C-alpha cells in the first residue's frame, strides 16, 4: 500500500492582498523504486524552476483562503520572510535624514555627523501597571472606584516599585477613575515623581480579537473609535529615546488590561515583521505575537509589565503581568 505524509505550512502576506503558500512533504511510495514521479497536470508541474523545492517538497499554488483584514492603522510591512524592522518607531537615524539631499550637497563626513546627531543614546524602561480592583457595579466611570482590596493592591504595587531603587521620571496614567486612584496610591511611595493624566490610555476595544470570544462582543464602531486612540497611545509613548536624552529613563504608565495587552503585542509587532498573518497561535509575540492575539493574555490587578527599548531600537519584554510581590489572597483579575 502507498502512503503520503503531508505537512501544510500556511502564511498570509502582510502587504495589500493575502497570499497562501503551502508545502507538502511526500513520502516514498513503493513501486519501481525511488520517489513517486508527479503526473502531468498535477500540482507539482505548476512549480517553475525558479521556485523549485528541495527533493520531496512540493510547493502548492495559493489557496482560496484569506486572513482577517487588519485595521488601516496597523502597518503590515511587505517582505518575503522574517526580518528585523529597525525603523518600527519611525526614529531610525537614516529615516530622519533626507539622504538624497545630503548625498548631493554634503560629503560623507558631514552625513556621518548628522546621523550621529540623530542617534538615540539612552535606554527607556517602561513599566505598565494595570489598575487595582474596582467596583464593577458603578454605572458611570466616577462610580467605579477602587475596592478596599484594590487599595491594598495599589499599596503593594507602590511598595514594589519603590523597592526597585530606580529613579522614576514620571507617571503617566489613564484619566479613568480606577487608574487615577491607583496612581494616587502608588505615587505616595514615589515622592517627587510628576504625574500626567491622558485620555489616550483610557480602556477600550483596541482591535477585534482572534480567535473571537462569546462573552465580549463590542460593536464594530467601538473597535473603530477605541482602536485608533489606543494605537495613538502606542505611537506617542512606545518608542526609543529622543536623541537629546542623555541618561536612561524609567517611566510608569498606569492604565488598563486591554491597553497593556495591545501595547505588548503591538510593541513587538512593530519591531519584528514577518510575512504571516495567520492567527492560530503559532506566533508568540514577545516572540512575534500578532496584535489580534491580545485577548489570549491575562493580567492581574496591580500587575507590573516591564518593557525595555534600547538606543538602537531593539526591544525586550522583561516581565509580563508580574504580581509575585502580592500574597496569593490579594491577587484578582477583575
Residue pairs with C-beta under 8 A, 6 or more apart in sequence:
1 30
2 29
2 30
2 36
3 27
3 29
4 26
4 27
4 29
5 25
5 26
5 27
6 24
6 25
6 26
7 23
7 24
7 25
8 22
8 23
8 24
9 21
9 22
9 23
10 20
10 21
10 22
10 63
10 65
10 278
11 19
11 20
11 21
11 275
11 276
11 277
11 278
12 18
12 19
12 20
12 65
12 66
12 67
12 275
12 276
12 277
12 278
13 19
13 78
13 275
13 277
14 76
14 77
14 78
14 79
14 273
14 274
14 275
14 276
14 277
15 76
15 77
15 78
15 79
16 78
18 65
18 66
18 67
18 277
19 62
20 62
20 63
20 65
20 66
21 59
21 60
21 62
22 59
22 60
22 63
23 53
23 57
23 58
23 59
23 60
24 43
24 57
24 58
24 60
25 56
25 57
25 58
26 35
26 36
26 56
26 57
26 58
27 56
28 34
28 35
28 36
29 35
29 36
35 55
35 56
38 44
38 45
38 58
43 58
43 60
43 61
44 58
46 60
46 61
47 53
47 58
47 59
51 59
53 59
67 277
67 278
67 279
68 208
68 210
68 277
68 279
68 292
70 76
70 207
70 277
70 291
70 292
71 207
71 223
71 224
71 227
71 228
71 231
73 227
73 228
73 231
74 207
74 231
74 266
74 269
74 291
75 270
76 273
76 277
77 85
77 273
79 273
79 275
80 275
81 274
81 275
82 272
82 273
82 274
82 275
82 288
83 272
83 273
83 274
84 271
84 272
84 273
85 270
85 271
85 272
85 273
86 92
86 312
86 313
87 94
87 95
87 313
88 270
88 271
88 273
88 313
89 235
89 238
89 239
89 240
89 270
89 309
89 313
90 239
91 120
91 239
91 240
91 313
92 313
93 115
93 116
93 118
93 119
94 115
96 118
97 111
97 114
97 115
97 118
99 111
102 110
102 111
102 114
103 111
106 114
117 243
118 243
119 243
119 311
120 240
120 241
120 242
120 243
120 245
120 311
120 312
120 313
121 241
121 243
121 245
121 246
121 311
122 241
122 245
122 246
122 247
122 248
122 249
122 311
123 241
123 248
123 249
123 308
123 309
123 310
123 311
124 239
124 240
124 241
124 248
124 249
124 251
124 308
124 309
125 166
125 248
125 249
125 250
125 251
125 306
125 307
125 308
126 237
126 238
126 251
126 253
126 306
126 307
126 308
126 309
127 161
127 250
127 251
127 252
127 253
127 304
127 305
127 306
127 307
128 253
128 255
128 260
128 263
128 264
128 304
128 305
128 306
128 307
129 157
129 161
129 182
129 186
129 252
129 253
129 254
129 255
129 302
129 303
129 304
129 305
130 255
130 256
130 257
130 260
130 299
130 300
130 301
130 302
130 303
130 305
130 321
131 146
131 150
131 174
131 176
131 178
131 179
131 181
131 182
131 254
131 255
131 256
131 301
131 302
132 146
132 147
132 149
132 150
132 151
132 152
132 153
132 154
132 157
132 178
132 181
132 182
132 185
132 301
132 302
133 146
133 147
133 149
133 150
133 153
133 301
133 302
133 332
133 334
134 144
134 145
134 146
134 147
134 150
134 177
134 178
134 181
134 334
135 143
135 144
135 145
135 146
135 147
136 144
136 334
137 143
138 144
138 145
141 176
141 177
142 177
143 177
144 176
144 177
144 178
145 177
145 178
145 181
146 154
146 178
146 181
146 182
146 185
149 330
149 332
150 178
150 181
150 182
150 301
150 302
151 181
151 185
152 330
153 301
153 302
153 326
153 330
153 332
154 181
154 182
154 185
154 186
154 302
155 185
155 189
156 302
156 325
156 326
156 330
157 182
157 186
157 302
157 303
157 304
157 325
158 185
158 186
158 187
158 188
158 189
158 190
159 189
159 325
160 304
160 325
161 168
161 186
161 189
161 190
161 252
161 304
162 189
162 190
166 250
167 250
168 190
168 193
168 250
168 251
168 252
169 193
169 194
169 249
169 250
169 251
170 193
170 194
170 195
170 196
170 251
170 252
171 183
171 186
171 187
171 190
171 193
171 194
171 195
171 196
171 251
171 252
171 253
171 254
172 195
172 196
172 197
172 198
172 201
172 237
172 251
172 252
172 253
172 254
173 179
173 180
173 182
173 183
173 195
173 196
173 197
173 198
173 201
173 253
173 254
173 255
174 180
174 197
174 198
174 199
174 201
174 202
174 203
174 254
174 255
174 256
174 259
175 197
175 198
175 199
175 201
175 202
176 202
176 203
176 256
179 201
179 254
179 255
179 256
180 197
182 254
182 302
183 195
183 254
186 252
186 254
187 193
187 195
190 252
193 252
198 233
199 229
200 229
200 230
200 232
200 233
200 236
200 237
201 233
201 253
201 255
201 256
201 259
202 229
202 255
202 256
202 259
203 255
203 256
203 257
203 258
203 259
204 222
204 225
204 226
204 227
204 229
204 230
204 258
204 259
205 218
205 222
205 223
205 226
205 227
205 258
206 223
206 226
206 227
206 230
206 231
206 258
206 259
206 261
206 262
206 291
206 294
207 223
207 227
207 262
207 291
207 292
207 294
208 223
208 292
209 292
209 293
209 294
209 295
209 296
210 279
210 290
210 292
210 293
211 279
213 295
216 295
218 226
230 258
230 259
230 262
230 263
231 266
233 259
233 263
234 262
234 263
234 266
234 267
234 270
237 253
238 263
238 266
238 267
238 270
238 307
238 309
239 309
240 309
240 310
240 311
240 312
240 313
241 249
241 309
241 311
257 299
258 294
260 299
260 305
261 294
261 295
261 297
261 299
262 291
262 294
263 307
264 285
264 286
264 289
264 294
264 297
264 305
264 307
264 317
264 320
265 285
265 289
265 290
265 291
265 292
265 293
265 294
266 291
267 307
267 315
267 317
268 285
268 286
268 287
268 288
268 289
268 315
268 317
269 285
269 288
269 289
269 290
269 291
271 313
271 314
271 315
272 288
274 283
274 288
276 283
277 290
279 290
279 292
279 293
281 293
281 296
283 289
283 290
283 293
285 291
285 293
286 317
286 320
297 320
297 321
298 321
298 333
299 305
299 321
299 333
300 321
300 323
300 326
300 331
300 332
300 333
301 331
301 332
301 333
301 334
302 323
302 326
303 321
303 322
303 323
304 319
304 321
304 322
304 323
305 317
305 319
305 320
305 321
305 322
306 317
306 318
306 319
306 322
307 315
307 316
307 317
307 318
308 315
308 316
308 317
308 318
309 315
310 316
323 331
